Amino acid sequence: MGKRDLWLIGGLLLLAAALFLSSWLLGRPGAYAVVRVDGREVARYALTQNGSYELNGGTNLLVIQDGAARITGADCPDRLCVRQGWISKAGQVITCLPNRLTVTVYGPDDGVDVYM
């Protein structure tokens, strides 16, 4: 590995860090969380309303608190959905593949395509 390779790798890492930070700092705040199981929407919760909700027949536990959502309990073997942490910005997603569940945060103006 030569000097140019190291400069290229360093530049790509710097670019990736800048893109991550800009999306994290400039992301739009979310208004509600949509829960889908097998791709079908099963629930929609406002992020302004604190609460705990059993999802997918009790296989997952969703907690909404202070404008953010998090899966705090799951019966899947790897529990990766629990480790994904809090989400609060539009476009962020928590996924539980074994239970075929996703929680997606949407902004206040998402979902409306056209006014007539």
N, C-alpha and C positions, 0 to 999 in steps of 0.2 A: 504494500500500500504506500503510495507516494504522497508527496506534500499536497498535490492538487486534489487527490482523493479526500484527504482530511479537510481541506478547505471546502470542498463540495458538501461533505457530510455535515460540517459545522454550519454552513449556510442554510442547508435544508432544515436542520434542527432549529435554527434561529427563526426561520420563516414559519415553521410549524408552531413554535412557541408564540410568535406574534399573532398568528391567526387564532390560536386558542384564546389568548388573552383578550383580543378584540371582541371575539364572540361572547366571551364571559362578561366583559365589562359593558358592552353595548347591547346585550340581549334585551329584548322586550319583556317586561314582566308579564307573567301569565295571569289569566282570569279564572280559568276552570280546568279541571282534569277530566279526561275522558278515559273510561276503562273499557277495554275490548277483550273479549274471549273468543278465540277462533276467528278473529277478524270482525266479529259483530260487536257493535256498541251495546254494552249492557248497563252502563251507568255514567252519569255526568255529575261532578261535584264542583261547586264554587270554591275557589281557594280562599275566599274570605270567611268561609264557615268552618270553624274548627270541628273536628270529629274523628271517630274511628269507624271504619266500615269493613265488614267481612265480605270478601270477594270470592267469586267462583265456588260457591257452596262452602265457604269457610277455609279454603286452601290457602288463601292469602289474606293479610290484614293490612289495609291502607289507612294511614294516619295523615290528616290534613291539619296543619298547625301554622299559624302566623304567615299565611300566604305561600306555603310550600307543602308538597306531598312526598310521602315516603312509604315504602312497603316495610313494615316492621316484623311481620311474621309470615312464614311460608313453610309448607310441608314438603317442598322439593328437596332432593338430596344435597345439592350444591349451595343453595340459598344465595345465589349471586344477586337476585333481585333485592334482597335485604341489604347487601353490601353496596348497592349503587347509590345509596344516600338520598338526600333531599333534592327535589327538583322544583323550580319555581319560575323558570323563564320559558317563554313560548318556544316550542320545538323540542324541549327535553323529553326523554322517554325512559321509562323503566320497563324492562322486559323480563318475564319469567317464562322461559321456553318450555320447561317440563309441564307447566300448567296452562300453556298457550295463552298467556295473559300479557297485555300491555297497558301501561298508564302513560298517557301523553298529555302534556300541558299545552294549552292553546291560549292565545292572547284574546283581548276583548273584542277585536274585530275579525278574528278568524272564523271561517265557516260561512260567511255571507259572501256570495259571489256577485250577485246582481240585484239591484233594487229596481223595481218597475213601478 
